[in-house]
């Protein structure tokens, strides 16, 4: 039989038990074509030795068997590999090559690759569109198998979707990125069980439109070339990275991680999500180190209908900036938790828990039941960021609703510290409604850092509504800063405020210094700039033994001509000293109307503008002249 040649017509199909997806098959079907040296098809019963290798030539076989009577008819043969000698589990998870040796002849060359591969098996019946990728090889072998399996799903369609199922184990892609095509679902055995890792300079797993990712961890350790580049754990975007959104993407029970040493070039994004009409549920985004670190970056300007329910974000170590979430709006985010360690982050350009920025669609957004926790250690001599902000809303959307947010900015040091910051321009109505919030800030700003502020709610050019909420601001010892509960100012361009009134309804504000560096420090519960309404609320200032400058409601500092209406509310100065303290201070002009509430404090100067008090229970020596005596 010497001189026979072989031409492969079809590689292999699994005929393993279809009832156990994760179990390796016992036999593999193989079809081939045999011809003699003249190209004539052979008809005969032949004794053939089959061997499996993990190299295309040379090497030692991983398995072999002799089938003594293989029927060849018109050149066609069909055999079951493993029929004589069972296939060992050690062959799975590898790129395999088949050795064929007819009795009396040498092994044929080249060995055909098993391209439908025993590591990527299509089973019959209900499993015909499922590919199972084993993890029984080395991590790199498993990664190569995964890349090959996903590359083989190019024919997936809406009518014929494909699921690629990964066993528990590690799949190392080397420096490659796994691009998941449309209508393909990538499914692991759990975030702690199935890990896909890569040192690709852009990312580890990239999802196209109409694709899904479930139950695995995607980890990236790649090194972006410069600070204008980024590497992510899992992303949903076009491969051009041009800001065009993909659609109908699902990420569920997935962890995306991108980590590096702080200060190394490039950004680290746990999750990159440039997707519309898509969702993320019960997932984790972790970005640490590099130049900038993000738990999730989802700020493509055409994002809409983005739904999030259950997302934990961890970020720290970015030398220039740290973001838990950077989001362009156009959807609803529910049950989001953000954890940032300021003590491990230089973040010289700023640290943000959640930053909701503008989009180009003019669509609204909602943030429901969010937790933001930014913790520092307030150590002397450390480099501190310009600003630390728990929740920042840059309003370019018609409506933003925040409900049930807990914002904890604890023991941090920066030039400015804000629990919640709302920015707006003065070109039209921008509605931000915040309800049932709990904002707690403890921070310090040292003189060496220049002028700064520590504020619970900062409305910069904005007039948000705050309802049924609590704000507590504690300025730590040694600071020179302005310590405020709610502060309003002109917008960032200096051109004014948006239309409408800043509203505090059923709000409790408590603010004060522990031990300021000197009495130049200020404590102010509420400082409006324009129209403001305070209803059924409590504004309280706690004074330290230093007896620093303070006021409950202050219109003298911010400028503008505030029109402040305070109804059925309490303004209270808590001090061990008997000195004069301002419950209401309007030396800067504007109007203050206080009806039906309780005032505890004194007048800090001759009022300028209009002050009206009626039905007020008040206490304090020399309290507000004229009609408010």
Number of C-alpha atoms within 10 A of each C-alpha: 12 11 11 19 17 20 13 14 13 15 17 22 21 22 16 19 14 17 10 9 19 14 14 22 22 18 21 20 17 19 16 17 19 22 19 15 13 9 12 13 19 17 15 13 13 15 16 19 16 19 21 22 22 17 16 16 12 9 9 11 15 14 18 20 17 20 19 14 11 16 16 20 15 14 19 19 19 16 17 17 22 20 15 13 14 14 21 13 14 12 19 23 26 27 24 23 21 23 22 22 17 20 15 10 13 13 16 16 14 13 19 17 19 18 17 18 24 25 28 28 27 23 21 15 8 9 16 14 18 20 24 25 31 28 24 20 21 15 20 19 22 28 27 20 27 29 20 19 22 22 14 14 20 14 13 16 14 10 7 12 17 25 23 23 23 28 23 20 22 22 29 24 25 17 17 20 20 23 18 25 23 23 24 28 24 23 21 26 17 19 20 14 15 22 24 27 30 26 21 22 20 27 35 31 28 24 29 23 22 20 25 24 25 22 24 27 29 28 25 32 22 26 22 21 14 12 15 11 15 24 32 34 33 32 28 30 23 17 11 7 10 10 15 17 21 21 24 19 27 21 26 22 20 28 28 30 31 34 27 23 13 21 19 19 21 25 33 41 37 34 33 27 28 29 30 23 17 25 22 21 21 18 24 26 30 28 34 30 30 30 27 33 37 35 35 33 25 24 23 25 20 20 28 26 19 24 18 22 18 18 24 23 27 26 36 32 29 34 26 22 25 37 31 34 29 22 24 28 34 29 23 20 24 20 18 24 22 26 21 28 18 27 21 18 28 26 29 18 16 24 32 26 33 28 25 25 20 21 22 15 16 16 19 21 23 18 22 20 18 24 23 25 20 28 20 18 15 19 12 9 6 11 14 24 25 19 21 29 29 30 28 22 24 19 23 25 25 15 17 25 16 22 21 19 23 22 27 23 29 20 20 25 31 24 23 23 31 29 33 25 23 23 25 27 23 17 11 13 18 22 22 26 17 21 21 18 22 20 25 25 29 24 31 29 28 18 14 8 15 11 13 21 23 32 34 33 26 27 23 24 25 33 30 27 19 23 20 18 22 22 25 23 30 25 30 23 15 17 23 27 28 23 31 33 33 28 23 24 23 23 19 13 9 12 12 20 27 24 18 17 20 23 20 25 21 19 23 22 26 26 30 29 33 17 20 23 17 14 15 16 22 21 30 30 33 27 26 27 30 27 20 22 17 23 19 17 23 23 26 27 30 22 23 18 13 16 23 19 18 30 29 31 25 24 27 21 15 17 16 19 18 24 19 25 17 23 22 17 23 25 26 26 26 14 15 11 12 10 12 19 28 28 31 27 27 25 16 18 19 22 20 23 16 25 18 16 21 20 23 21 27 23 20 20 15 11 20 15 14 13 21 14 19 13 12 17 13 19 15 19 15 13 22 23 13 10 10 14 12
